[in-house]
Amino acid sequence: MAITSFSPTNGSSLTVDNSKYYVQNANQSWSLQEPNTDTLRFELRSGDHWSSSGYSDPTSAERSEAGGGTLYSAGTQINVSYEFMVEPGATNTAKWIVLGQMHEDSAGYSPPFAVELVNGDHMAIDIGTGSEVYLYKDPNPIERGHYYSMDVQVKFDANGNGFLRVWRDGVQIVDYHGSIGTGAATYWKEGVYRSAAPETMAVNYRNLHITTGAASAPTTPTQPTTPTTPITPSPIAPPRSITPTSPTTPANSTTPTAPTTPTTQTTPTSSVTTPVLTVANPALSVMGRGGTVGLGVNVSTTNTNERVTVNGTGLPKHETITSALGGQMFRGRDITLTAAQVSSGLTLTSSYRGGGDPVATPVLTSNTQDPVSGVVASAEPQSISVSDPRPSATSMQPTAVMNPPPASGTRNSWTGQLAGGVNQQQPTSTGATSGSQPISARDLSAAISTVMVSPAAQGFALSNQFRSLVAGGSTAAPAAPAVTNDARSTSTTTASLASQSFALLNQYLAGSTGRVDHGQIVASVSNGAAAGQVSFLTRPQH
């Protein structure tokens, strides 16, 4: 990685491996340095923001990078080899941090390939352009001060014909085939790019080399690496001989007749298989406020010795996933489940309480890892669209109050009509007409308790019938109005009036001695909006 025309100034250019790269940093003395002709050192401190041509990083992003070089079109195999080292220092606390990436020549997308640190200092390989899609996460933190040798072979293709293979220190950690990128051209960037964080971070890059076309895989680890300029110490004779003049053997020792270890170390081979990840329905709908829906996700592999996991990203905070295996619940924008948890059945629960119609698109990725070599193979990511529709308006409408059956004979009292639903028509007093017969408390109570409709519609219909009765009576029973989706029954004023009328009848039944001032009741149930201001219920009834 021969570096020529070096300049650390923001907006300037430098040449690396015969390609021109442009500097993007906060223009501080520590932002970019050249320790030697093969190494670039990027240092980022809290508050280091990049700005150029009217654009500036938001307060949530800090940057010290160099990017550009050659622009590679989609469908081209790109081979990137380099070494990088994170200097010793405070553990990373940034919400996200990128340490090398292939950036798309378009705005608005995350890089389709990036080397990142997650959960502190754990290395990860991310291919998500809209959200994180991790193909690899190191269970152990990186070794500060150690130069990692990286070899990347990638072909960006948005139609399922792409691939990504990554080797770290000669060991393959990613072998992915499928869609990757959005179809835009890409270029290389290196340095440090992160969300705001308090700690200082310095990263060194060296020996960058990029080619295109078919390339063979690394056959042997390149680590440990030697310094660019090795230091050879002068031979120093020891002050005394440390080798005895003649070998001595303890009296009680035995000498093995053959070595117990092979003379040539062999590296175990790996036959990691790509997992099969399926989604029964990529478009789901779930009601908020506790609604649930089965995800229909399944994962399998032909090698039962491999470790299979499913990683999910993009789950909103109002949704959770529960596994039938032990009832374990998962939440957050980056979750990992075992194959057993997935196979037992996954249920998504929504606690959305808003008035909108949000749509979430969580992305699922399955990885298998060889237990011997650590090689990882990944299935093509699967996305699920989950909508949270608002409750149906029709579910909030009152139930219709149906007209009672026509009366027959002279026993057509108002009490009998209401209580007819339970066959409790009471006899009237001898000689009294049906229009003027008295209403017993028991009759009226039974009638009210059997009308099972919404309180607003019930009170409105009941008060109308009661008003007809006390205003003079009729020999023919008044028909109860049919209330179906009546706007009045859902208004605040009318609902309040109906509730007051309903309560009035109950108070009357509880406190009446058999006489009632009909004028007061009629005035209360027919006073419209005024009844909501001066309620008959506020006056003493006895």
C-alpha positions as CSV (number, residue, x, y, z in Angstrom):
1,M,0.0,0.0,0.0
2,A,2.4,2.7,-1.2
3,I,1.2,6.1,0.0
4,T,2.1,9.1,-2.1
5,S,1.0,12.8,-2.2
6,F,0.0,12.5,1.5
7,S,-2.1,15.4,2.9
8,P,-4.0,15.2,6.2
9,T,-6.1,18.3,5.5
10,N,-9.9,17.9,5.2
11,G,-10.9,18.0,1.6
12,S,-7.5,17.3,0.2
13,S,-6.5,14.1,-1.6
14,L,-3.8,11.4,-1.2
15,T,-2.8,8.4,-3.3
16,V,-2.9,4.9,-1.9
17,D,-2.1,1.8,-4.1
18,N,-2.2,4.1,-7.2
19,S,-5.7,5.3,-6.5
20,K,-6.8,8.7,-5.3
21,Y,-8.7,9.0,-2.0
22,Y,-10.2,12.1,-0.5
23,V,-9.8,13.1,3.2
24,Q,-12.9,13.6,5.4
25,N,-12.2,14.7,9.0
26,A,-12.5,17.5,11.5
27,N,-9.2,19.1,10.3
28,Q,-7.4,18.6,13.6
29,S,-3.7,17.9,14.0
30,W,-4.5,14.4,15.2
31,S,-7.1,13.5,12.6
32,L,-4.9,11.8,10.0
33,Q,-1.2,10.9,10.2
34,E,1.3,8.9,8.1
35,P,3.5,6.8,10.5
36,N,5.3,5.3,7.4
37,T,4.8,5.0,3.7
38,D,2.6,1.9,4.1
39,T,0.4,3.1,7.0
40,L,-2.4,5.6,7.7
41,R,-3.4,6.4,11.2
42,F,-6.9,7.8,11.9
43,E,-7.7,9.3,15.3
44,L,-11.1,10.4,16.4
45,R,-12.0,12.4,19.5
46,S,-15.3,13.4,20.9
47,G,-16.9,16.2,18.9
48,D,-14.8,15.6,15.7
49,H,-17.3,16.3,12.9
50,W,-16.7,16.5,9.2
51,S,-18.0,19.3,7.0
52,S,-17.6,20.0,3.3
53,S,-19.3,22.2,0.7
54,G,-22.2,23.2,3.0
55,Y,-22.6,19.7,4.5
56,S,-21.7,18.9,8.0
57,D,-22.0,15.8,10.1
58,P,-24.9,16.0,12.6
59,T,-24.0,16.0,16.3
60,S,-24.8,12.3,16.3
61,A,-21.9,11.4,13.9
62,E,-18.1,11.8,14.2
63,R,-15.7,11.0,11.4
64,S,-12.1,10.7,10.3
65,E,-11.9,8.8,7.0
66,A,-10.4,8.6,3.6
67,G,-12.6,7.4,0.7
68,G,-12.8,7.3,-3.1
69,G,-10.4,5.4,-5.2
70,T,-12.0,3.5,-8.0
71,L,-15.7,3.3,-8.6
72,Y,-16.8,-0.3,-9.1
73,S,-20.1,-1.1,-11.0
74,A,-22.6,-3.6,-9.6
75,G,-21.9,-7.2,-10.7
76,T,-18.1,-6.8,-10.5
77,Q,-16.1,-9.1,-8.2
78,I,-14.1,-6.8,-5.9
79,N,-11.1,-8.2,-3.9
80,V,-9.9,-6.1,-1.0
81,S,-7.0,-7.1,1.2
82,Y,-5.6,-4.9,4.0
83,E,-4.6,-5.0,7.6
84,F,-5.9,-2.9,10.5
85,M,-5.2,-2.4,14.2
86,V,-7.2,-0.6,16.9
87,E,-4.8,1.0,19.3
88,P,-5.1,0.3,23.0
89,G,-7.5,2.6,24.9
90,A,-11.0,2.9,26.4
91,T,-13.6,0.3,25.3
92,N,-15.9,1.5,22.5
93,T,-19.2,2.9,23.8
94,A,-20.6,4.3,20.5
95,K,-24.0,3.1,19.5
96,W,-22.6,2.2,16.1
97,I,-19.0,2.4,14.7
98,V,-17.7,1.5,11.2
99,L,-14.0,0.6,10.7
100,G,-13.8,0.1,6.9
101,Q,-16.5,-0.2,4.3
102,M,-17.6,-0.4,0.7
103,H,-19.8,2.7,0.3
104,E,-22.4,3.1,-2.4
105,D,-22.2,6.0,-4.8
106,S,-25.6,7.2,-3.7
107,A,-27.0,9.0,-0.6
108,G,-29.4,7.7,2.0
109,Y,-28.2,4.2,2.4
110,S,-25.9,2.4,4.9
111,P,-22.9,0.7,3.4
112,P,-23.7,-2.7,1.8
113,F,-20.5,-4.1,3.4
114,A,-18.9,-2.8,6.6
115,V,-16.6,-4.0,9.3
116,E,-18.0,-2.8,12.6
117,L,-17.7,-3.0,16.4
118,V,-20.8,-3.9,18.3
119,N,-21.5,-4.4,22.0
120,G,-18.3,-2.7,22.9
121,D,-15.3,-4.2,21.1
122,H,-16.8,-7.2,19.3
123,M,-16.1,-7.3,15.5
124,A,-19.1,-7.7,13.2
125,I,-19.7,-8.0,9.4
126,D,-22.8,-6.0,8.3
127,I,-24.5,-6.0,4.9
128,G,-27.6,-4.1,5.7
129,T,-28.4,-1.1,3.5
130,G,-31.6,0.0,5.4
131,S,-30.9,-1.6,8.8
132,E,-28.3,-3.8,10.4
133,V,-28.0,-7.3,8.9
134,Y,-25.1,-9.0,10.6
135,L,-23.5,-12.1,8.9
136,Y,-20.9,-12.5,11.6
137,K,-20.4,-11.4,15.2
138,D,-17.3,-12.3,17.1
139,P,-18.3,-13.7,20.6
140,N,-15.0,-12.3,21.9
141,P,-13.7,-8.7,21.9
142,I,-10.9,-7.8,19.5
143,E,-7.4,-7.7,20.7
144,R,-6.2,-4.1,20.9
145,G,-2.8,-3.5,19.4
146,H,-3.1,-6.6,17.1
147,Y,-3.0,-6.2,13.3
148,Y,-5.9,-8.2,11.8
149,S,-5.3,-9.3,8.2
150,M,-8.6,-9.0,6.2
151,D,-9.4,-10.5,2.8
152,V,-12.7,-9.7,1.2
153,Q,-14.2,-11.0,-2.0
154,V,-17.6,-9.5,-2.9
155,K,-19.9,-9.1,-5.8
156,F,-22.8,-6.6,-5.2
157,D,-26.0,-7.7,-6.9
158,A,-29.5,-6.8,-5.8
159,N,-31.2,-9.7,-7.6
160,G,-29.9,-12.6,-5.6
161,N,-26.8,-13.3,-7.6
162,G,-24.2,-11.6,-5.3
163,F,-21.9,-13.1,-2.7
164,L,-19.6,-12.1,0.1
165,R,-16.6,-14.1,1.4
166,V,-14.5,-12.7,4.3
167,W,-11.3,-14.2,5.8
168,R,-9.7,-12.8,9.0
169,D,-6.2,-13.9,9.7
170,G,-6.6,-16.6,7.1
171,V,-9.7,-18.1,8.7
172,Q,-13.0,-17.7,6.7
173,I,-15.7,-16.1,8.9
174,V,-18.3,-15.3,6.2
175,D,-19.5,-17.3,3.2
176,Y,-22.7,-15.6,2.0
177,H,-24.6,-16.0,-1.4
178,G,-27.6,-13.9,-2.3
179,S,-28.8,-10.4,-2.7
180,I,-26.3,-7.7,-1.4
181,G,-26.4,-4.0,-2.1
182,T,-29.0,-1.9,-4.0
183,G,-27.4,-2.1,-7.5
184,A,-25.4,1.2,-7.2
185,A,-21.7,1.5,-7.8
186,T,-19.4,1.3,-4.8
187,Y,-16.0,2.5,-3.6
188,W,-13.7,1.8,-0.6
189,K,-13.5,3.9,2.5
190,E,-11.3,3.4,5.6
191,G,-10.9,5.1,8.9
192,V,-13.3,5.7,11.9
193,Y,-16.9,6.7,11.5
194,R,-19.2,6.5,14.5
195,S,-22.1,7.9,16.6
196,A,-21.1,10.4,19.3
197,A,-19.0,8.9,22.0
198,P,-16.7,10.3,24.8
199,E,-13.7,8.1,24.2
200,T,-10.8,8.7,21.8
201,M,-10.2,5.9,19.2
202,A,-7.2,5.5,16.9
203,V,-7.1,2.9,14.1
204,N,-4.1,2.1,11.8
205,Y,-4.5,0.7,8.2
206,R,-1.7,-0.7,6.1
207,N,-1.0,-2.7,3.0
208,L,-4.3,-1.9,1.2
209,H,-4.6,-3.6,-2.2
210,I,-7.7,-3.9,-4.3
211,T,-8.2,-5.9,-7.5
212,T,-11.2,-7.1,-9.6
213,G,-12.2,-10.4,-11.2
214,A,-11.9,-14.0,-10.0
215,A,-9.4,-14.6,-7.2
216,S,-8.3,-17.6,-5.2
217,A,-9.0,-17.8,-1.5
218,P,-6.2,-17.3,1.0
219,T,-4.7,-20.7,1.8
220,T,-2.7,-20.0,5.0
221,P,-3.1,-17.5,7.8
222,T,-1.1,-14.3,7.3
223,Q,-0.8,-13.7,11.0
224,P,1.3,-13.1,12.9
225,T,2.6,-10.3,10.7
226,T,6.0,-8.7,10.9
227,P,6.5,-5.0,11.2
228,T,6.9,-3.1,7.9
229,T,10.6,-2.3,8.9
230,P,11.8,-5.2,10.9
231,I,14.4,-4.6,13.6
232,T,17.1,-7.2,13.7
233,P,19.0,-7.3,17.0
234,S,22.7,-7.8,17.0
235,P,23.9,-11.3,18.1
236,I,24.8,-11.2,21.8
237,A,26.8,-14.1,23.3
238,P,25.4,-15.3,26.6
239,P,27.7,-14.8,29.6
240,R,27.8,-18.5,30.2
241,S,26.7,-21.6,28.3
242,I,23.2,-22.7,29.0
243,T,23.6,-26.1,27.3
244,P,25.3,-28.8,29.3
245,T,28.4,-30.4,27.7
246,S,26.8,-33.8,27.8
247,P,23.1,-34.6,28.2
248,T,22.1,-35.9,31.6
249,T,19.1,-38.0,32.2
250,P,17.4,-38.2,35.6
251,A,17.6,-41.7,37.2
252,N,13.8,-42.1,37.4
253,S,13.0,-40.7,34.0
254,T,11.9,-42.5,30.9
255,T,12.6,-41.6,27.3
256,P,9.7,-42.1,24.9
257,T,10.5,-44.3,22.0
258,A,8.4,-42.2,19.6
259,P,7.0,-38.7,19.6
260,T,3.5,-38.4,21.0
261,T,2.5,-35.6,18.6
262,P,2.5,-35.6,14.8
263,T,5.5,-34.1,13.2
264,T,3.3,-32.1,10.8
265,Q,0.4,-30.2,12.2
266,T,-2.8,-30.7,10.3
267,T,-5.7,-28.2,10.1
268,P,-9.2,-29.7,10.4
269,T,-11.3,-29.2,7.4
270,S,-14.7,-27.6,7.5
271,S,-17.9,-28.6,5.7
272,V,-20.2,-25.9,7.0
273,T,-23.6,-26.0,5.3
274,T,-25.9,-23.1,4.5
275,P,-29.0,-23.0,6.6
276,V,-32.5,-23.0,5.1
277,L,-34.6,-20.1,6.5
278,T,-38.2,-19.9,5.5
279,V,-41.1,-17.5,6.2
280,A,-44.6,-18.8,5.7
281,N,-46.2,-15.3,5.1
282,P,-44.0,-12.2,4.4
283,A,-46.9,-9.8,5.0
284,L,-48.6,-10.0,8.4
285,S,-51.2,-7.9,10.3
286,V,-51.6,-7.7,14.0
287,M,-54.0,-5.5,16.1
288,G,-52.4,-3.3,18.7
289,R,-53.0,-3.2,22.5
290,G,-52.0,-6.9,22.9
291,G,-52.9,-8.5,19.6
292,T,-50.8,-11.5,18.5
293,V,-49.9,-13.3,15.3
294,G,-47.8,-16.3,14.5
295,L,-44.6,-15.5,12.6
296,G,-44.4,-18.8,10.7
297,V,-40.6,-18.9,10.7
298,N,-38.6,-22.1,10.3
299,V,-34.9,-22.8,10.1
300,S,-33.0,-26.1,9.4
301,T,-29.7,-27.5,8.4
302,T,-28.4,-30.9,7.3
303,N,-25.5,-31.0,9.7
304,T,-26.8,-31.4,13.3
305,N,-23.3,-30.6,14.7
306,E,-23.4,-27.0,13.5
307,R,-24.5,-24.1,15.7
308,V,-27.5,-22.5,14.1
309,T,-28.8,-19.1,15.1
310,V,-31.4,-16.7,13.7
311,N,-30.7,-12.9,14.1
312,G,-33.5,-10.4,13.9
313,T,-33.2,-6.7,13.3
314,G,-35.6,-3.8,12.9
315,L,-38.2,-4.9,15.5
316,P,-40.0,-1.7,16.7
317,K,-40.3,-1.0,20.5
318,H,-44.0,-1.7,20.5
319,E,-43.6,-5.3,19.3
320,T,-42.1,-8.4,21.0
321,I,-41.4,-11.9,19.9
322,T,-42.1,-14.9,22.2
323,S,-40.8,-18.4,21.7
324,A,-43.0,-21.3,22.7
325,L,-39.8,-22.9,24.1
326,G,-40.0,-21.8,27.7
327,G,-42.1,-18.7,26.8
328,Q,-39.0,-16.5,26.5
329,M,-39.7,-13.0,25.2
330,F,-37.4,-11.0,22.9
331,R,-37.5,-7.3,22.3
332,G,-35.1,-4.7,20.8
333,R,-33.8,-3.9,17.4
334,D,-31.1,-6.6,17.4
335,I,-32.1,-10.0,18.8
336,T,-30.6,-13.5,18.4
337,L,-32.5,-16.8,18.8
338,T,-31.4,-20.4,18.7
339,A,-32.7,-22.9,16.2
340,A,-34.7,-24.7,19.0
341,Q,-36.4,-21.5,20.0
342,V,-37.4,-20.8,16.4
343,S,-38.6,-24.3,15.7
344,S,-40.8,-24.4,18.7
345,G,-42.9,-21.5,17.2
346,L,-42.6,-17.8,17.4
347,T,-45.5,-15.4,18.2
348,L,-45.4,-11.6,17.6
349,T,-47.3,-9.4,20.1
350,S,-48.1,-5.7,19.4
351,S,-48.7,-3.2,22.2
352,Y,-49.2,-0.3,19.9
353,R,-51.6,2.2,21.4
354,G,-51.4,5.1,18.8
355,G,-53.9,6.2,16.3
356,G,-51.9,5.6,13.1
357,D,-51.2,2.5,11.0
358,P,-47.5,1.8,11.5
359,V,-45.8,-0.9,9.3
360,A,-42.6,-2.5,10.6
361,T,-40.2,-4.6,8.4
362,P,-38.0,-6.8,10.6
363,V,-35.2,-8.7,8.8
364,L,-34.3,-12.2,9.8
365,T,-30.9,-13.8,9.0
366,S,-29.8,-17.4,9.8
367,N,-26.2,-18.4,10.4
368,T,-24.5,-21.8,10.8
369,Q,-21.1,-22.0,12.4
370,D,-18.7,-24.9,12.2
371,P,-17.7,-25.9,15.8
372,V,-14.2,-26.8,14.7
373,S,-13.0,-24.1,12.3
374,G,-15.5,-21.3,13.3
375,V,-16.4,-20.8,9.6
376,V,-19.9,-19.2,9.2
377,A,-22.4,-19.7,6.4
378,S,-25.5,-17.6,6.1
379,A,-28.9,-17.9,4.5
380,E,-30.3,-15.1,2.4
381,P,-32.1,-12.5,4.7
382,Q,-35.8,-12.7,4.9
383,S,-38.0,-9.7,5.6
384,I,-41.5,-9.7,7.1
385,S,-43.9,-6.7,6.7
386,V,-45.9,-6.4,9.9
387,S,-48.8,-3.8,9.9
388,D,-50.6,-2.5,13.0
389,P,-54.0,-1.4,11.6
390,R,-56.2,0.8,13.8
391,P,-59.3,-0.8,15.3
392,S,-62.3,-1.0,12.8
393,A,-64.8,1.9,13.3
394,T,-67.7,-0.5,12.9
395,S,-66.7,-2.4,16.0
396,M,-67.5,0.7,18.1
397,Q,-71.1,1.2,16.9
398,P,-74.0,0.4,19.2
399,T,-76.1,-2.7,18.8
400,A,-79.4,-2.1,17.1
401,V,-82.6,-1.9,19.3
402,M,-85.1,-4.0,17.5
403,N,-88.8,-3.2,17.6
404,P,-90.7,-5.6,20.0
405,P,-93.4,-7.9,18.4
406,P,-96.8,-6.3,18.0
407,A,-99.1,-6.5,21.0
408,S,-102.2,-8.7,21.1
409,G,-105.5,-8.3,23.0
410,T,-105.9,-5.9,25.9
411,R,-102.8,-7.0,27.7
412,N,-100.5,-4.7,25.8
413,S,-98.8,-2.8,28.6
414,W,-95.5,-1.0,28.1
415,T,-94.1,-3.2,30.9
416,G,-95.1,-6.3,29.1
417,Q,-93.5,-5.2,25.8
418,L,-90.1,-4.7,27.4
419,A,-90.2,-7.7,29.6
420,G,-91.4,-9.9,26.7
421,G,-87.9,-10.9,26.0
422,V,-88.0,-13.1,29.1
423,N,-91.7,-13.9,29.0
424,Q,-92.5,-12.0,32.2
425,Q,-95.6,-10.0,31.1
426,Q,-97.4,-9.1,34.4
427,P,-101.2,-9.0,34.8
428,T,-102.9,-5.6,35.0
429,S,-105.3,-4.4,37.6
430,T,-108.9,-5.5,37.2
431,G,-110.9,-3.0,35.2
432,A,-107.9,-0.8,34.3
433,T,-107.3,0.1,30.7
434,S,-103.9,-0.8,29.2
435,G,-103.1,2.9,28.6
436,S,-103.5,3.9,32.3
437,Q,-102.6,0.7,34.3
438,P,-99.9,1.3,37.0
439,I,-96.3,0.1,36.5
440,S,-94.9,-1.9,39.3
441,A,-91.3,-1.5,40.4
442,R,-90.6,-5.1,39.8
443,D,-92.0,-5.0,36.2
444,L,-90.0,-2.0,35.2
445,S,-86.8,-3.3,36.8
446,A,-87.1,-6.6,34.9
447,A,-87.7,-4.7,31.7
448,I,-84.6,-2.6,32.1
449,S,-82.4,-5.5,33.0
450,T,-83.3,-7.5,29.9
451,V,-82.6,-4.9,27.3
452,M,-78.9,-5.7,26.5
453,V,-77.8,-2.9,24.2
454,S,-75.2,-0.3,24.5
455,P,-75.9,2.2,27.4
456,A,-76.3,5.2,25.1
457,A,-78.8,3.5,22.7
458,Q,-80.6,1.7,25.6
459,G,-81.1,4.9,27.6
460,F,-82.3,6.9,24.6
461,A,-84.9,4.3,23.5
462,L,-86.1,3.7,27.1
463,S,-86.5,7.4,27.9
464,N,-88.5,7.9,24.7
465,Q,-90.9,5.1,25.6
466,F,-91.2,6.3,29.2
467,R,-91.9,9.8,28.1
468,S,-94.7,8.5,25.9
469,L,-96.2,6.7,28.8
470,V,-96.2,9.5,31.4
471,A,-97.4,12.1,28.9
472,G,-100.9,10.6,28.7
473,G,-100.6,7.0,27.6
474,S,-101.9,5.2,24.5
475,T,-104.0,2.2,24.2
476,A,-101.6,0.9,21.5
477,A,-98.1,0.1,22.7
478,P,-95.4,2.6,21.3
479,A,-92.9,0.9,19.1
480,A,-89.3,1.2,20.3
481,P,-87.2,3.1,17.7
482,A,-84.7,1.1,15.8
483,V,-81.2,2.5,16.5
484,T,-78.6,1.3,14.1
485,N,-75.4,3.3,13.7
486,D,-77.4,6.4,14.9
487,A,-74.9,9.3,15.2
488,R,-76.9,10.6,18.2
489,S,-76.1,7.5,20.3
490,T,-72.4,8.2,19.9
491,S,-72.4,11.9,20.7
492,T,-71.2,13.1,24.1
493,T,-74.4,15.2,24.9
494,T,-76.9,12.5,23.9
495,A,-74.9,9.7,25.6
496,S,-74.8,11.8,28.8
497,L,-78.6,12.4,28.5
498,A,-79.3,8.8,28.0
499,S,-77.2,7.8,30.9
500,Q,-79.0,10.3,33.1
501,S,-82.4,9.0,32.0
502,F,-81.3,5.5,32.8
503,A,-80.0,6.5,36.2
504,L,-83.2,8.5,36.9
505,L,-85.4,5.4,36.4
506,N,-83.2,3.4,38.8
507,Q,-83.4,6.2,41.4
508,Y,-87.1,6.4,41.0
509,L,-87.5,2.6,41.5
510,A,-85.3,2.7,44.6
511,G,-87.0,5.7,46.3
512,S,-90.6,6.0,45.0
513,T,-93.6,5.2,47.2
514,G,-95.8,4.6,44.2
515,R,-96.4,8.2,43.2
516,V,-94.2,10.2,40.8
517,D,-94.2,13.7,39.4
518,H,-94.6,13.0,35.7
519,G,-93.8,16.5,34.8
520,Q,-90.3,16.4,36.3
521,I,-89.4,13.1,34.5
522,V,-90.8,14.3,31.2
523,A,-88.9,17.6,31.5
524,S,-85.7,15.8,32.3
525,V,-85.8,13.3,29.4
526,S,-87.0,15.9,26.8
527,N,-84.8,18.8,27.7
528,G,-82.1,18.1,25.2
529,A,-78.7,19.7,25.8
530,A,-80.1,21.6,28.9
531,A,-80.6,18.3,30.7
532,G,-76.8,17.8,30.6
533,Q,-76.3,21.1,32.5
534,V,-79.1,21.0,35.1
535,S,-79.8,17.3,35.8
536,F,-82.9,16.1,37.4
537,L,-80.6,13.8,39.4
538,T,-79.2,16.8,41.3
539,R,-82.5,17.3,43.0
540,P,-83.8,15.4,46.1
541,Q,-86.2,12.6,45.2
542,H,-87.6,12.0,48.7
